[in-house]
């Protein structure tokens, strides 16, 4: 599917119902070169699954649930 000259169907996953008929492309994490070449020029919404998973703040946030759960159990 082309949108503004960009192929938005490459890597598109639509396997769940949405609140509207509008769909947002979903892709796995990409490197900076891929983002600059394939994603930024399209200027359309996109979900990059796992893109920030290695950020320290994301990792800390994931551990917070375990921490508070251990407090509740003591």
NUVORO-847188 format. One record per residue: residue number from 1; residue in one letter; x, y, z of N, C-alpha, C, CB in turn. Coordinates in steps of 0.02 Angstrom, whole numbers, plus 50000, padded with zeros to 5 digits. Glycine has a CB too. Layout:
{n:NUM res:A n.px:X n.py:Y n.pz:Z ca.px:X ca.py:Y ca.pz:Z c.px:X c.py:Y c.pz:Z cb.px:X cb.py:Y cb.pz:Z} .
...
! end
This chain:
{n:1 res:X n.px:50043 n.py:49941 n.pz:50000 ca.px:50000 ca.py:50000 ca.pz:50000 c.px:50045 c.py:50062 c.pz:50000 cb.px:49951 cb.py:50000 cb.pz:50062} .
{n:2 res:X n.px:50031 n.py:50109 n.pz:49956 ca.px:50071 ca.py:50170 ca.pz:49952 c.px:50034 c.py:50227 c.pz:49985 cb.px:50087 cb.py:50187 cb.pz:49880} .
{n:3 res:X n.px:50071 n.py:50267 n.pz:50023 ca.px:50043 ca.py:50327 ca.pz:50054 c.px:50096 c.py:50381 c.pz:50047 cb.px:50024 cb.py:50314 cb.pz:50130} .
{n:4 res:X n.px:50081 n.py:50431 n.pz:50008 ca.px:50129 ca.py:50484 ca.pz:49997 c.px:50194 c.py:50459 c.pz:49966 cb.px:50144 cb.py:50519 cb.pz:50062} .
{n:5 res:X n.px:50189 n.py:50408 n.pz:49925 ca.px:50249 ca.py:50380 ca.pz:49893 c.px:50285 c.py:50330 c.pz:49936 cb.px:50294 cb.py:50434 cb.pz:49874} .
{n:6 res:X n.px:50262 n.py:50317 n.pz:49996 ca.px:50295 ca.py:50269 ca.pz:50041 c.px:50254 c.py:50205 c.pz:50045 cb.px:50305 cb.py:50300 cb.pz:50111} .
{n:7 res:X n.px:50289 n.py:50149 n.pz:50043 ca.px:50256 ca.py:50084 ca.pz:50050 c.px:50244 c.py:50071 c.pz:50123 cb.px:50298 cb.py:50026 cb.pz:50018} .
{n:8 res:X n.px:50182 n.py:50079 n.pz:50146 ca.px:50167 ca.py:50071 ca.pz:50217 c.px:50147 c.py:49999 c.pz:50234 cb.px:50111 cb.py:50118 cb.pz:50238} .
{n:9 res:X n.px:50146 n.py:49954 n.pz:50185 ca.px:50128 ca.py:49885 ca.pz:50200 c.px:50189 c.py:49843 c.pz:50218 cb.px:50092 cb.py:49855 cb.pz:50141} .
{n:10 res:X n.px:50249 n.py:49867 n.pz:50204 ca.px:50309 ca.py:49828 ca.pz:50220 c.px:50315 c.py:49821 c.pz:50296 cb.px:50373 cb.py:49862 cb.pz:50190} .
{n:11 res:X n.px:50314 n.py:49761 n.pz:50320 ca.px:50321 ca.py:49749 ca.pz:50391 c.px:50258 c.py:49764 c.pz:50431 cb.px:50377 cb.py:49789 cb.pz:50418} .
{n:12 res:X n.px:50202 n.py:49778 n.pz:50398 ca.px:50142 ca.py:49797 ca.pz:50434 c.px:50109 c.py:49736 c.pz:50465 cb.px:50092 cb.py:49832 cb.pz:50386} .
{n:13 res:X n.px:50090 n.py:49742 n.pz:50528 ca.px:50056 ca.py:49688 ca.pz:50564 c.px:49989 c.py:49715 c.pz:50588 cb.px:50100 cb.py:49662 cb.pz:50623} .
{n:14 res:X n.px:49935 n.py:49686 n.pz:50563 ca.px:49869 ca.py:49704 ca.pz:50588 c.px:49835 c.py:49639 c.pz:50609 cb.px:49827 cb.py:49743 cb.pz:50532} .
{n:15 res:X n.px:49848 n.py:49621 n.pz:50671 ca.px:49820 ca.py:49558 ca.pz:50695 c.px:49778 c.py:49567 c.pz:50758 cb.px:49876 cb.py:49509 cb.pz:50709} .
{n:16 res:X n.px:49754 n.py:49628 n.pz:50769 ca.px:49711 ca.py:49640 ca.pz:50826 c.px:49660 c.py:49693 c.pz:50808 cb.px:49753 cb.py:49663 cb.pz:50888} .
{n:17 res:X n.px:49602 n.py:49691 n.pz:50841 ca.px:49551 ca.py:49742 ca.pz:50825 c.px:49572 c.py:49810 c.pz:50851 cb.px:49484 cb.py:49722 cb.pz:50855} .
{n:18 res:X n.px:49551 n.py:49861 n.pz:50815 ca.px:49567 ca.py:49930 ca.pz:50836 c.px:49501 c.py:49966 c.pz:50850 cb.px:49608 cb.py:49967 cb.pz:50782} .
{n:19 res:X n.px:49506 n.py:50021 n.pz:50886 ca.px:49447 ca.py:50060 ca.pz:50902 c.px:49417 c.py:50093 c.pz:50840 cb.px:49464 cb.py:50113 cb.pz:50955} .
{n:20 res:X n.px:49457 n.py:50104 n.pz:50790 ca.px:49433 ca.py:50134 ca.pz:50727 c.px:49459 c.py:50093 c.pz:50669 cb.px:49457 cb.py:50209 cb.pz:50721} .
{n:21 res:X n.px:49439 n.py:50112 n.pz:50610 ca.px:49464 ca.py:50078 ca.pz:50550 c.px:49534 c.py:50101 c.pz:50531 cb.px:49417 cb.py:50090 cb.pz:50491} .
{n:22 res:X n.px:49556 n.py:50157 n.pz:50561 ca.px:49624 ca.py:50182 ca.pz:50545 c.px:49676 c.py:50134 c.pz:50574 cb.px:49633 cb.py:50254 cb.pz:50574} .
{n:23 res:X n.px:49727 n.py:50120 n.pz:50535 ca.px:49779 ca.py:50075 ca.pz:50557 c.px:49845 c.py:50112 c.pz:50559 cb.px:49784 cb.py:50013 cb.pz:50510} .
{n:24 res:X n.px:49886 n.py:50094 n.pz:50607 ca.px:49953 ca.py:50122 ca.pz:50613 c.px:50002 c.py:50065 c.pz:50601 cb.px:49965 cb.py:50155 cb.pz:50684} .
{n:25 res:X n.px:50051 n.py:50078 n.pz:50559 ca.px:50101 ca.py:50027 ca.pz:50544 c.px:50139 c.py:50008 c.pz:50607 cb.px:50149 cb.py:50051 cb.pz:50490} .
{n:26 res:X n.px:50155 n.py:49945 n.pz:50614 ca.px:50195 ca.py:49919 ca.pz:50669 c.px:50255 c.py:49883 c.pz:50640 cb.px:50153 cb.py:49872 cb.pz:50715} .
{n:27 res:X n.px:50314 n.py:49897 n.pz:50668 ca.px:50375 ca.py:49863 ca.pz:50648 c.px:50416 c.py:49848 c.pz:50709 cb.px:50416 cb.py:49905 cb.pz:50597} .
{n:28 res:X n.px:50462 n.py:49801 n.pz:50702 ca.px:50510 ca.py:49788 ca.pz:50755 c.px:50559 c.py:49846 c.pz:50757 cb.px:50547 cb.py:49720 cb.pz:50745} .
{n:29 res:X n.px:50599 n.py:49849 n.pz:50809 ca.px:50649 ca.py:49902 ca.pz:50817 c.px:50694 c.py:49907 c.pz:50755 cb.px:50691 cb.py:49890 cb.pz:50881} .
{n:30 res:X n.px:50715 n.py:49967 n.pz:50739 ca.px:50759 ca.py:49978 ca.pz:50682 c.px:50820 c.py:50019 c.pz:50704 cb.px:50721 cb.py:50014 cb.pz:50625} .
{n:31 res:X n.px:50872 n.py:50015 n.pz:50664 ca.px:50931 ca.py:50056 ca.pz:50679 c.px:50922 c.py:50126 c.pz:50650 cb.px:50996 cb.py:50024 cb.pz:50649} .
{n:32 res:X n.px:50968 n.py:50171 n.pz:50666 ca.px:50961 ca.py:50241 ca.pz:50646 c.px:50960 c.py:50250 c.pz:50570 cb.px:51018 cb.py:50282 cb.pz:50675} .
{n:33 res:X n.px:51001 n.py:50210 n.pz:50535 ca.px:51004 ca.py:50216 ca.pz:50462 c.px:50937 c.py:50195 c.pz:50430 cb.px:51061 cb.py:50173 cb.pz:50434} .
{n:34 res:X n.px:50908 n.py:50141 n.pz:50455 ca.px:50843 ca.py:50118 ca.pz:50429 c.px:50789 c.py:50170 c.pz:50444 cb.px:50824 cb.py:50050 cb.pz:50459} .
{n:35 res:X n.px:50791 n.py:50197 n.pz:50505 ca.px:50741 ca.py:50248 ca.pz:50522 c.px:50746 c.py:50308 c.pz:50475 cb.px:50751 cb.py:50270 cb.pz:50595} .
{n:36 res:X n.px:50808 n.py:50332 n.pz:50464 ca.px:50818 ca.py:50390 ca.pz:50421 c.px:50798 c.py:50376 c.pz:50349 cb.px:50891 cb.py:50412 cb.pz:50424} .
{n:37 res:X n.px:50812 n.py:50317 n.pz:50324 ca.px:50799 ca.py:50301 ca.pz:50254 c.px:50727 c.py:50280 c.pz:50240 cb.px:50844 cb.py:50246 cb.pz:50233} .
{n:38 res:X n.px:50696 n.py:50243 n.pz:50286 ca.px:50631 ca.py:50213 ca.pz:50271 c.px:50572 c.py:50243 c.pz:50309 cb.px:50634 cb.py:50141 cb.pz:50285} .
{n:39 res:X n.px:50584 n.py:50268 n.pz:50369 ca.px:50528 ca.py:50288 ca.pz:50411 c.px:50518 c.py:50364 c.pz:50412 cb.px:50538 cb.py:50263 cb.pz:50481} .
{n:40 res:X n.px:50571 n.py:50401 n.pz:50427 ca.px:50565 ca.py:50474 ca.pz:50432 c.px:50538 c.py:50507 c.pz:50369 cb.px:50633 cb.py:50503 cb.pz:50448} .
{n:41 res:X n.px:50559 n.py:50486 n.pz:50309 ca.px:50533 ca.py:50520 ca.pz:50249 c.px:50458 c.py:50513 c.pz:50239 cb.px:50568 cb.py:50493 cb.pz:50188} .
{n:42 res:X n.px:50428 n.py:50462 n.pz:50267 ca.px:50356 ca.py:50451 ca.pz:50258 c.px:50314 c.py:50498 c.pz:50301 cb.px:50339 cb.py:50379 cb.pz:50275} .
{n:43 res:X n.px:50342 n.py:50521 n.pz:50356 ca.px:50307 ca.py:50567 ca.pz:50401 c.px:50236 c.py:50543 c.pz:50418 cb.px:50304 cb.py:50636 cb.pz:50369} .
{n:44 res:X n.px:50231 n.py:50479 n.pz:50433 ca.px:50167 ca.py:50450 ca.pz:50453 c.px:50176 c.py:50415 c.pz:50521 cb.px:50140 cb.py:50400 cb.pz:50400} .
{n:45 res:X n.px:50123 n.py:50407 n.pz:50559 ca.px:50129 ca.py:50373 ca.pz:50624 c.px:50153 c.py:50301 c.pz:50615 cb.px:50061 cb.py:50373 cb.pz:50661} .
{n:46 res:X n.px:50192 n.py:50278 n.pz:50663 ca.px:50217 ca.py:50210 ca.pz:50662 c.px:50232 c.py:50189 c.pz:50734 cb.px:50281 cb.py:50203 cb.pz:50617} .
{n:47 res:X n.px:50221 n.py:50125 n.pz:50749 ca.px:50239 ca.py:50097 ca.pz:50813 c.px:50301 c.py:50054 c.pz:50802 cb.px:50180 cb.py:50055 cb.pz:50844} .
{n:48 res:X n.px:50355 n.py:50070 n.pz:50838 ca.px:50417 ca.py:50032 ca.pz:50833 c.px:50424 c.py:49989 c.pz:50895 cb.px:50479 cb.py:50080 cb.pz:50825} .
{n:49 res:X n.px:50400 n.py:49928 n.pz:50890 ca.px:50399 ca.py:49881 ca.pz:50947 c.px:50470 c.py:49867 c.pz:50971 cb.px:50363 cb.py:49816 cb.pz:50928} .
{n:50 res:X n.px:50483 n.py:49877 n.pz:51035 ca.px:50547 ca.py:49862 ca.pz:51065 c.px:50601 c.py:49914 c.pz:51053 cb.px:50570 cb.py:49798 cb.pz:51040} .
{n:51 res:X n.px:50584 n.py:49970 n.pz:51022 ca.px:50634 ca.py:50020 ca.pz:51003 c.px:50673 c.py:50047 c.pz:51063 cb.px:50600 cb.py:50077 cb.pz:50967} .
{n:52 res:X n.px:50640 n.py:50055 n.pz:51119 ca.px:50674 ca.py:50085 ca.pz:51177 c.px:50684 c.py:50034 c.pz:51235 cb.px:50634 cb.py:50145 cb.pz:51203} .
{n:53 res:X n.px:50678 n.py:49971 n.pz:51219 ca.px:50681 ca.py:49919 ca.pz:51271 c.px:50746 c.py:49919 c.pz:51310 cb.px:50672 cb.py:49851 cb.pz:51240} .
{n:54 res:X n.px:50801 n.py:49943 n.pz:51279 ca.px:50866 ca.py:49942 ca.pz:51313 c.px:50881 c.py:50007 c.pz:51350 cb.px:50920 cb.py:49928 cb.pz:51264} .
{n:55 res:X n.px:50835 n.py:50055 n.pz:51349 ca.px:50846 ca.py:50117 ca.pz:51387 c.px:50846 c.py:50100 c.pz:51461 cb.px:50791 cb.py:50170 cb.pz:51370} .
{n:56 res:X n.px:50891 n.py:50132 n.pz:51499 ca.px:50896 ca.py:50119 ca.pz:51571 c.px:50830 c.py:50134 c.pz:51607 cb.px:50952 cb.py:50162 cb.pz:51601} .
{n:57 res:X n.px:50797 n.py:50187 n.pz:51588 ca.px:50734 ca.py:50205 ca.pz:51622 c.px:50679 c.py:50153 c.pz:51608 cb.px:50710 cb.py:50274 cb.pz:51599} .
{n:58 res:X n.px:50679 n.py:50123 n.pz:51550 ca.px:50630 ca.py:50071 ca.pz:51534 c.px:50645 c.py:50008 c.pz:51574 cb.px:50630 cb.py:50056 cb.pz:51458} .
{n:59 res:X n.px:50709 n.py:49989 n.pz:51577 ca.px:50727 ca.py:49930 ca.pz:51616 c.px:50710 c.py:49940 c.pz:51690 cb.px:50802 cb.py:49914 cb.pz:51608} .
{n:60 res:X n.px:50723 n.py:50000 n.pz:51716 ca.px:50708 ca.py:50014 ca.pz:51787 c.px:50633 c.py:50011 c.pz:51799 cb.px:50735 cb.py:50083 cb.pz:51807} .
{n:61 res:X n.px:50595 n.py:50037 n.pz:51753 ca.px:50522 ca.py:50035 ca.pz:51760 c.px:50495 c.py:49965 c.pz:51761 cb.px:50490 cb.py:50074 cb.pz:51704} .
{n:62 res:X n.px:50524 n.py:49921 n.pz:51721 ca.px:50502 ca.py:49851 ca.pz:51721 c.px:50518 c.py:49816 c.pz:51786 cb.px:50535 cb.py:49814 cb.pz:51662} .
{n:63 res:X n.px:50573 n.py:49834 n.pz:51817 ca.px:50592 ca.py:49803 ca.pz:51882 c.px:50551 c.py:49831 c.pz:51939 cb.px:50668 cb.py:49814 cb.pz:51896} .
{n:64 res:X n.px:50523 n.py:49890 n.pz:51932 ca.px:50486 ca.py:49922 ca.pz:51986 c.px:50427 c.py:49879 c.pz:52009 cb.px:50460 cb.py:49991 cb.pz:51965} .
{n:65 res:X n.px:50393 n.py:49847 n.pz:51963 ca.px:50336 ca.py:49805 ca.pz:51982 c.px:50357 c.py:49747 c.pz:52026 cb.px:50302 cb.py:49779 cb.pz:51920} .
{n:66 res:X n.px:50414 n.py:49717 n.pz:52010 ca.px:50440 ca.py:49662 ca.pz:52051 c.px:50460 c.py:49687 c.pz:52120 cb.px:50501 cb.py:49629 cb.pz:52016} .
{n:67 res:X n.px:50490 n.py:49746 n.pz:52122 ca.px:50512 ca.py:49775 ca.pz:52186 c.px:50452 c.py:49787 c.pz:52231 cb.px:50550 cb.py:49840 cb.pz:52174} .
{n:68 res:X n.px:50401 n.py:49822 n.pz:52205 ca.px:50343 ca.py:49837 ca.pz:52247 c.px:50302 c.py:49775 c.pz:52263 cb.px:50298 cb.py:49888 cb.pz:52211} .
{n:69 res:X n.px:50303 n.py:49727 n.pz:52219 ca.px:50270 ca.py:49663 ca.pz:52234 c.px:50304 c.py:49627 c.pz:52292 cb.px:50270 cb.py:49619 cb.pz:52173} .
{n:70 res:X n.px:50371 n.py:49630 n.pz:52294 ca.px:50406 ca.py:49598 ca.pz:52349 c.px:50393 c.py:49633 c.pz:52415 cb.px:50482 cb.py:49596 cb.pz:52335} .
{n:71 res:X n.px:50383 n.py:49698 n.pz:52414 ca.px:50366 ca.py:49735 ca.pz:52475 c.px:50298 c.py:49715 c.pz:52501 cb.px:50369 cb.py:49811 cb.pz:52463} .
{n:72 res:X n.px:50251 n.py:49706 n.pz:52456 ca.px:50183 ca.py:49688 ca.pz:52476 c.px:50181 c.py:49619 c.pz:52506 cb.px:50136 cb.py:49693 cb.pz:52416} .
{n:73 res:X n.px:50226 n.py:49575 n.pz:52485 ca.px:50227 ca.py:49507 ca.pz:52509 c.px:50262 c.py:49499 c.pz:52577 cb.px:50260 cb.py:49463 cb.pz:52459} .
{n:74 res:X n.px:50295 n.py:49551 n.pz:52601 ca.px:50332 ca.py:49544 ca.pz:52664 c.px:50295 c.py:49571 c.pz:52724 cb.px:50398 cb.py:49579 cb.pz:52659} .
! end
